[in-house]
Amino acid sequence: MKKYIASLLACVIAVCAFTPFSASADGTYAGEYFDVPQIRVTTKDGVGNTLVKEDGYVDASIVITDMDGSTIESPIIFKVRGNSTSMTLKKPFTFKFPKKTDVFGFGKAKRWVLLANAYDVTFIRNYFSFDWAQRMGIPYTSEQKIVELWVDDMFKGCYTLMEPITDGKGRVEIDTTGEKDFIVEWELKREEEDVTYFTANSYRFGIKEPDPPTEAQVNYIKSTMENVITTLESGDREAIEEAIDVDSFVRYYLFNEFVKVSDFYFSSVFFFYKDGKLYAGPPWDYDLSMGNVAAVSTDPYNPEGVFAANKNIVKYLCKLDWFNEKARDLYKENYSFLENTYSDGGYFDSFYEKYEPVISRNFNEAGWVIWHKLITVHERPFPTYEENLDYLKNWCKTRNDWLYDYFKLGDDLLYIKGDADGNGVIDISDATLIQKLIGKIENGDDGQITTRADSSDDGLDINDVTLLQRYIAGMEKNYRFGEKIFK
């Protein structure tokens, strides 16, 4: 969506859509803290902090200092990237090394991206999305690292260093020579001078790789996509399984169904073709997801309701029972992980605890402002970080609860870990029941109670009672109590 609305944004700049941030008085920060890797970029003419996207690449140098003190120093070319995000004051950047360089052990490559996360004041949405996509095995999901950035000695705050979506070893490993493999991006309307677009079965795509494509390659890619989409429209399972990598589409669909990224309407939806099959992904651009959109955008804002199942070419698959069954099985595998993300002490809380000093410096030292509405599709954040974090957690809990019912996971629920008496609630009576069982005071279905109440699957003992009591008291969450166990 950000790409689609870029042209509209120019019309409302004067109405404060792009004055959300203000740098600190002197624009500097000494960098005496070292919680994350540090990146310092120095442009040739000192223009780094006044660059706009239209300026393109400028000559610069970079110093990347990792947590162990090791450094990478190199000349680079450096530019503003993005579409609507390129017009915010806290801009995202792309830089290129003169030769392929390994950064943070992510593999050698020339081009790297620095995401500003200007639309997401929690800094979590993109980070969690890529983490979960990697965990699920969506092919070629980008590696990432939270860093702090300086440009021409001005402290810019918290950024995420990312691998961009491109071909190559360690990136999307395809052969783009001749009429073989390719990467395309679904684009509803955007036009860029250096991108080749085509339409296949009424769906518009931009060719990402090969770049630039020859006329023969364009014709080949267009014909291939037309054939694949026609196959999807047919609903023929055997033909579909020959044309696409079904597992990647299942993962990509479920991933986007949960996070409800607004771009899934318009752009940043990638597909790659390899060894005669179309794959879904890699994922990209998730700051406007998980409810981080204007309330008027009811579809992505609302944590309930079907979303990705009726979008772009994925919609053909979501009409098929066998595909939906695969999505249900995958959701069942991921349910407990998703539940942990928003639970107290879970993924989101752990992220904030780990990066709180970096986040604090982003707003207090670099001077970026939390409470400001950026664009029409972006809801005004809450005044404090903690309020925005709570909103994210509550949105994800509601979304997960809704999908639990939508996929009818209750039909497969065996038990809840820690629910010793099997009544669906974990409370002090469960701890008492375990104590009685251990003390041989009460007999009964010992096997079921042991299964439900054994926190580590190594036999029921007094440690399970202690851990369960701590769980009930809200003291610890880093074990299996509360996890739903399915068939």
C-alpha positions in Angstrom: 0.0 0.0 0.0 2.8 2.5 0.8 3.9 2.3 -2.8 0.4 2.8 -4.1 -0.3 5.8 -2.0 3.1 7.5 -2.6 1.6 9.8 -5.3 -1.2 10.7 -3.0 1.1 11.6 -0.2 2.7 14.4 -2.2 -0.7 16.2 -2.2 -0.9 16.2 1.6 2.7 17.0 2.7 1.6 20.6 3.5 -1.0 19.2 5.9 1.8 17.9 8.2 1.7 14.3 7.0 5.5 14.3 6.8 6.7 16.3 9.8 6.5 13.6 12.4 10.1 13.7 13.7 12.4 16.3 15.0 16.1 15.8 15.6 17.7 16.7 18.9 19.2 20.2 19.3 22.7 19.5 18.1 21.8 16.3 16.2 24.7 14.4 17.8 25.1 11.5 20.1 28.4 10.4 21.6 27.8 6.7 21.2 29.2 5.7 24.6 26.6 2.9 24.9 27.1 -0.3 23.0 24.0 -2.4 23.2 23.8 -3.2 19.5 26.1 -2.9 16.5 26.9 0.6 15.3 27.0 1.9 11.7 28.6 5.2 10.8 28.2 6.6 7.3 30.1 9.6 6.1 29.1 11.0 2.7 31.6 12.6 0.4 30.1 16.1 0.6 28.4 15.9 3.9 24.9 15.7 2.3 23.7 12.5 4.0 21.1 14.2 6.2 19.6 16.3 3.4 19.3 13.5 0.8 16.0 12.7 -0.9 15.2 9.7 -3.0 15.5 11.7 -6.2 19.2 12.3 -5.5 20.0 8.7 -6.1 23.4 7.3 -4.9 26.1 9.5 -3.5 29.7 8.5 -2.7 30.3 7.7 1.0 32.3 5.6 3.4 31.0 3.2 6.1 32.3 1.8 9.4 30.3 -1.1 10.9 31.3 -2.1 14.4 30.0 -5.4 15.7 29.4 -6.2 19.4 32.7 -8.0 19.6 34.5 -4.8 18.5 35.3 -6.2 15.0 34.8 -3.6 12.2 34.2 -3.4 8.5 35.5 -0.2 6.9 34.8 0.4 3.2 33.9 3.0 0.6 30.2 2.7 -0.4 27.5 4.4 -2.4 24.5 5.5 -0.3 21.0 6.6 -1.1 17.5 7.1 0.3 15.2 4.2 -0.4 11.5 3.5 -0.1 8.4 5.2 -1.4 6.1 6.9 1.2 8.8 6.2 3.8 11.3 8.1 1.8 9.4 11.3 2.5 9.5 11.0 6.3 12.3 12.8 8.1 13.6 9.5 9.5 14.5 8.0 6.1 15.4 4.5 5.2 18.6 3.9 3.2 20.3 1.5 0.8 24.1 1.2 0.5 26.3 -0.8 -1.8 29.9 -2.0 -1.2 32.3 -2.0 -4.2 32.5 -5.8 -3.8 30.5 -8.5 -2.1 31.0 -8.2 1.7 29.8 -10.4 4.6 28.0 -8.4 7.3 27.1 -10.0 10.6 27.6 -13.4 9.1 24.7 -13.0 6.8 26.7 -13.9 3.7 28.5 -11.9 1.1 26.6 -9.3 -0.9 27.0 -5.8 -2.3 23.7 -4.3 -1.5 22.2 -3.8 2.0 19.2 -2.0 3.4 18.7 0.1 6.5 15.0 0.2 7.5 14.0 3.2 9.7 10.6 1.7 10.8 9.2 5.2 10.7 5.6 3.9 10.8 6.0 1.5 13.7 7.1 3.1 16.9 7.5 -0.3 18.6 10.1 -1.4 16.1 8.6 -4.9 16.5 6.3 -5.6 13.6 9.0 -6.0 10.9 11.4 -7.8 13.2 8.8 -10.3 14.5 7.5 -10.8 11.0 10.8 -11.8 9.5 11.6 -13.9 12.6 8.4 -15.8 12.3 8.8 -16.2 8.5 12.2 -17.7 9.0 10.9 -20.0 11.8 8.1 -21.2 9.4 10.6 -21.8 6.6 9.3 -19.3 4.0 12.1 -19.5 1.5 14.9 -16.9 1.4 13.4 -14.7 4.2 15.8 -11.8 4.8 18.2 -11.8 7.7 18.1 -8.8 10.0 19.9 -7.0 12.9 18.9 -4.1 15.1 21.6 -1.4 14.9 22.2 2.2 15.7 23.1 4.6 12.9 25.0 7.8 12.4 25.0 9.7 9.2 27.7 12.5 8.8 28.1 12.4 12.6 24.4 12.9 13.3 22.8 10.2 15.5 19.8 8.8 13.6 18.7 6.3 16.3 17.4 2.7 15.9 17.5 1.0 12.5 17.3 -2.5 11.2 19.9 -3.7 8.8 18.3 -6.1 6.3 19.1 -8.2 3.2 17.1 -6.8 0.3 15.2 -9.1 -2.0 17.4 -9.9 -4.9 19.0 -12.9 -6.6 22.4 -14.3 -5.7 24.1 -16.8 -3.3 22.7 -16.3 0.2 19.8 -14.2 -1.2 17.2 -15.7 -3.6 19.3 -18.4 -5.1 18.0 -18.5 -8.7 19.5 -18.6 -12.2 18.3 -15.4 -14.0 20.4 -16.0 -17.2 18.4 -16.7 -20.3 14.8 -17.9 -19.9 15.0 -19.7 -16.6 14.3 -18.2 -13.2 12.9 -14.8 -12.1 11.5 -12.7 -9.2 8.3 -10.6 -9.7 6.5 -8.2 -7.4 2.7 -7.8 -7.6 2.1 -4.1 -8.3 -1.4 -2.7 -8.6 -0.5 0.8 -10.0 2.9 2.0 -9.2 5.2 3.2 -12.0 9.0 3.5 -11.7 11.3 4.3 -14.6 13.8 1.5 -14.0 11.2 -1.2 -13.5 9.6 -3.4 -16.3 5.9 -4.1 -15.8 3.6 -6.6 -17.4 0.1 -7.9 -17.0 -0.8 -11.6 -16.7 -4.5 -12.6 -16.5 -5.4 -9.1 -15.3 -2.7 -9.2 -12.6 0.0 -6.6 -12.9 3.6 -7.4 -11.9 7.0 -5.6 -11.9 10.0 -7.7 -12.8 12.5 -7.6 -9.9 15.1 -10.0 -11.4 16.6 -10.2 -13.9 17.4 -6.5 -13.8 17.1 -5.3 -16.5 15.4 -8.1 -18.4 15.7 -8.6 -22.1 12.7 -8.5 -24.4 12.8 -12.3 -24.7 12.9 -12.6 -20.9 10.0 -10.3 -20.5 7.9 -12.4 -22.9 9.0 -15.6 -21.2 8.2 -14.3 -17.7 4.8 -13.0 -18.8 3.9 -16.3 -20.5 5.0 -18.3 -17.5 3.0 -16.2 -15.1 -0.1 -16.5 -17.3 0.2 -20.2 -17.4 0.6 -20.5 -13.6 -2.4 -18.2 -12.9 -4.5 -20.1 -15.4 -3.6 -23.3 -13.6 -4.5 -21.8 -10.2 -7.9 -20.6 -11.6 -8.6 -24.2 -12.8 -8.6 -25.6 -9.3 -7.0 -28.8 -10.6 -4.9 -30.1 -7.6 -2.5 -32.2 -9.7 -1.8 -29.4 -12.1 -1.4 -26.9 -9.3 1.1 -29.1 -7.5 3.1 -29.3 -10.7 3.0 -25.5 -11.3 3.7 -24.1 -7.8 5.6 -25.0 -4.6 2.5 -25.6 -2.5 4.3 -25.5 0.8 5.7 -22.0 0.3 2.2 -20.8 -0.7 0.7 -22.3 2.4 3.3 -20.7 4.6 3.1 -17.3 2.9 -0.7 -17.3 3.0 -1.0 -18.2 6.7 1.7 -15.7 7.6 -0.1 -12.8 5.8 -3.5 -14.0 7.1 -2.3 -13.5 10.7 -0.4 -10.2 10.4 -2.9 -8.5 8.0 -0.3 -6.3 6.3 -2.1 -3.5 4.3 0.3 -3.8 1.4 -1.2 -7.2 0.6 -3.8 -5.3 -1.3 -1.3 -3.4 -3.5 2.4 -4.3 -3.6 5.4 -5.7 -1.8 4.0 -9.2 -2.6 6.8 -11.2 -4.1 7.0 -14.5 -6.0 10.0 -16.2 -7.5 10.2 -18.9 -10.2 12.8 -21.6 -9.7 13.3 -25.0 -11.3 10.0 -24.9 -13.1 7.8 -23.9 -10.2 6.5 -20.6 -8.8 7.2 -20.0 -5.1 5.5 -17.5 -2.8 7.7 -14.9 -1.1 10.1 -13.8 0.2 8.1 -11.6 2.6 8.9 -7.8 2.7 7.6 -4.6 4.4 5.5 -5.3 7.5 5.5 -2.0 9.5 1.9 -1.4 8.4 0.6 -4.6 9.8 -0.9 -6.1 13.0 -3.4 -3.2 13.4 -0.9 -0.4 12.7 -3.2 1.2 10.2 -6.0 3.8 10.3 -9.2 2.6 11.9 -11.1 3.6 8.7 -9.1 0.8 6.9 -11.5 -1.7 8.5 -10.1 -4.8 6.8 -6.5 -4.7 8.0 -7.2 -2.7 11.2 -9.8 -5.2 12.6 -8.1 -8.2 14.3 -11.0 -10.3 13.3 -12.1 -11.5 9.9 -10.6 -13.2 6.8 -8.0 -11.1 5.1 -5.3 -12.7 2.8 -7.7 -15.5 1.7 -9.3 -13.1 -0.8 -6.3 -11.2 -2.1 -4.2 -11.4 -5.3 -3.5 -14.8 -6.8 -3.6 -16.5 -3.3 -7.3 -16.3 -3.4 -7.6 -19.1 -5.9 -5.9 -21.5 -3.6 -7.9 -20.5 -0.6 -11.1 -21.7 -2.4 -9.7 -25.2 -2.3 -10.5 -27.5 0.7 -7.2 -29.4 0.5 -5.2 -26.1 0.6 -7.1 -24.8 3.6 -6.5 -28.1 5.4 -2.8 -27.6 4.9 -3.1 -24.1 6.2 -5.0 -25.3 9.2 -2.4 -27.9 10.0 0.4 -25.3 9.8 -1.6 -22.9 12.0 -1.9 -25.7 14.6 1.8 -26.1 14.6 2.3 -22.4 15.1 -0.5 -21.6 17.5 1.6 -21.9 20.8 4.4 -19.8 19.3 1.9 -17.1 18.3 0.3 -17.3 21.7 3.7 -16.7 23.4 4.4 -13.6 21.4 1.8 -11.5 23.2 1.8 -13.3 26.5 3.3 -11.5 29.5 7.1 -12.2 29.3 6.7 -13.5 25.8 8.3 -12.4 22.5 7.1 -8.8 22.4 8.0 -8.2 26.1 11.4 -9.8 25.6 12.1 -7.7 22.6 11.4 -4.5 24.5 13.5 -5.7 27.5 16.4 -6.4 25.2 16.3 -3.3 23.1 14.8 -0.8 25.6 18.1 1.3 25.9 18.2 1.5 22.1 14.6 2.4 21.8 14.9 5.0 24.5 17.9 6.7 22.7 15.9 6.7 19.5 13.3 8.9 21.0 15.3 10.8 23.6 18.8 11.2 22.0 17.9 11.2 18.3 14.7 13.1 19.0 12.2 11.2 17.0 8.6 11.8 18.2 6.3 8.9 19.1 2.9 10.5 19.0 2.3 11.7 15.5 0.1 10.6 12.6 2.3 10.0 9.5 -0.1 9.3 6.6 -3.8 8.8 6.0 -3.6 5.0 6.3 -1.6 5.2 9.5 -3.4 5.6 12.8 -1.9 8.1 15.3 0.2 6.1 17.8 -0.4 6.3 21.5 1.7 8.8 23.5 4.0 6.3 25.1 5.9 3.2 23.9 4.3 1.0 26.5 0.8 2.0 25.3 1.7 1.1 21.7 3.2 -2.2 22.9 0.1 -3.1 24.8 -2.0 -2.3 21.7 0.1 -4.6 19.6 -0.1 -7.4 22.2 -3.9 -7.0 22.5 -4.4 -6.9 18.7 -2.4 -10.1 18.2 -4.2 -11.9 21.0 -7.6 -11.1 19.5 -6.3 -12.1 16.0 -5.0 -15.4 17.3 -8.2 -16.1 19.2 -10.3 -15.4 16.1 -8.1 -17.7 13.9 -8.3 -20.4 16.5 -12.1 -20.4 16.0 -11.9 -19.9 12.3 -9.7 -22.9 11.8 -11.7 -24.9 14.4 -8.6 -25.9 16.4 -10.9 -26.6 19.3 -11.9 -29.8 17.5 -8.4 -31.1 17.8 -7.6 -29.9 21.4 -6.4 -32.7 23.6 -5.5 -30.7 26.7 -3.9 -27.6 28.1 -0.5 -28.1 29.7 -0.9 -27.5 33.5 -4.6 -28.1 33.5 -4.3 -31.2 35.7 -8.0 -31.7 36.3 -8.9 -31.1 32.6 -11.5 -28.4 33.2 -10.0 -26.0 30.8 -8.7 -23.6 33.5 -5.3 -23.5 35.2 -5.7 -22.5 38.8 -4.6 -23.5 42.3 -6.8 -26.6 42.3 -4.5 -28.1 39.6 -1.5 -27.6 41.9 -3.4 -29.2 44.8 -4.3 -32.1 42.6 -0.7 -32.7 41.6 0.4 -32.6 45.3 -2.2 -35.1 46.2 -1.2 -37.4 43.4 2.5 -37.1 44.3 1.7 -37.8 47.9 -0.5 -40.8 46.9 -3.4 -39.2 48.7 -5.7 -39.4 45.8 -6.0 -42.0 43.1 -7.6 -41.5 39.7 -6.5 -41.4 36.1 -2.9 -40.9 37.0 -1.8 -41.1 33.4 -3.8 -38.2 32.1 -3.0 -36.0 35.1 0.7 -36.7 34.7 0.6 -35.9 31.0 -1.3 -32.6 31.5 0.7 -31.4 34.6 4.3 -32.6 33.7 6.0 -29.3 32.7 9.1 -30.9 31.1 7.9 -34.4 30.2 10.4 -36.0 32.5 8.1 -37.3 35.2 5.8 -35.6 37.7 7.4 -34.3 40.8 7.3 -31.5 43.3 9.1 -29.2 40.8 6.0 -29.3 38.6 3.9 -28.1 41.6 6.3 -25.2 42.3 6.5 -24.2 38.6 2.7 -24.4 38.3 2.2 -22.2 41.3 4.6 -19.7 39.9 2.7 -19.8 36.6 -0.6 -19.2 38.3 0.9 -16.3 40.3 2.2 -14.8 37.0 5.8 -15.0 38.1 7.2 -17.1 35.2 6.1 -17.9 31.6 9.1 -19.6 30.1 7.9 -23.1 30.3 5.1 -25.1 28.8 2.2 -24.5 31.2 -0.7 -23.0 29.2 0.4 -24.5 25.9 -2.4 -26.1 24.0 -1.7 -29.6 22.9 -3.5 -30.8 19.8 -4.0 -34.1 18.1 
